[in-house]
Amino acid sequence: MKEKIHPKYNICQIRCACGNVVETRSTRGDFATEVCGACHPFYTGKQKIMDTAGRVDRFRKRYEKIAPRAK
């Protein structure tokens, strides 16, 4: 590899708004995020499906009529 053309790849800390701190390496340095894997609803299992127009129910009713094909 050529010398003096690559950026510094130092250890940094990523801080989440929930207080979680992750140590990694980056050329950018330390930075903060709003959500992480420890507090994001998708990864914690606390995600809620908002169905204001009844779309999920209409989808389920439509596809309950179709019986699975057995081969």
N, C-alpha and C positions, 0 to 999 in steps of 0.2 A: 504494500500500500504506500501511496505517496505521503510524505510528511507535510504537516502544516496546512492541509486542506480540509481536514475533518473538524467539525465542531466539538467542543467539550461535551462529554456525556457524563454529567455529575449526578450524584444521588440527590433526590428531591423529595419533598413531601406534598401530597395532595390532601387538602383539608376539605371535608364536607361540612355543610351547614348543620348536620346532625351531631357533629363532633368527631366523626370517624376520621382517622388519619391513616393514609396508606403511603408507605415508603417505596419508591421506585427510582428509576433513572430516567433522566430527560435532558434534552438540550435547552429546554425552556426555563427550567428552574422551578421553584415552589409556586403553586397556584391553588385556588379554591374552586369548589363546585357547589351546586345547589343540592344535588341528589347523588347518591352512590348506591352500590349494590346492597348495602346494609339497610338503607331507608327507602329505596324505591318500591312503590306498591307492587309492581310486577314481580319483583324478586322476593318480596317478603310474603306474598300470598294474600295481601290485603286489597287487591285491586277490585274495584266495583265496576260492573257493567251498567252504564247509565242508559236506560231504555225509555226515553221519554215519549216516543211515538209508537211503541208497541212493535217495533221492527223485529225484535228477537222472537216474540211470540208468533208473529205472522210467518217468519222463516220456519220455525219448528212445526207449525200446523201444515205448511205447504209440503214439507218433506216427510212428515209422518205418514202421509198417504202413499208414498212410494215405498213398496216393500223391497227389501234387499233381494237381489238375484242370487240364487244358490246354484252353483255349477259343480 
